[in-house]
């Protein structure tokens, strides 16, 4: 089975990797996984406080 060009591009050039400043009040953070074995993913969203619209998202594994 061949992957589409878009899937290959996202694999080779990941987007939205990293994290936001945890002191920023417009950032919401969620974590999932098993920290005991190091299998954790952090997902963050940055929400515009005026409009309530998500402006950016980041993840880290």
Residue pairs with C-beta under 8 A, 6 or more apart in sequence:
3 11
16 56
16 57
16 58
16 59
17 58
17 59
17 60
18 58
18 60
19 42
19 44
19 58
19 60
20 27
20 44
20 46
20 56
20 58
21 27
22 29
24 46
25 49
26 46
26 47
26 48
26 49
27 44
27 45
27 46
27 47
28 44
28 45
28 47
29 42
29 43
29 44
30 42
30 43
30 44
31 40
31 41
31 42
31 43
32 40
32 41
32 43
33 39
33 40
33 41
34 40
40 61
41 59
41 60
41 61
42 59
42 60
42 61
43 57
43 58
43 59
44 57
44 58
44 59
45 54
45 56
45 57
46 54
46 55
46 56
46 57
47 53
47 54
47 55
48 54
48 55
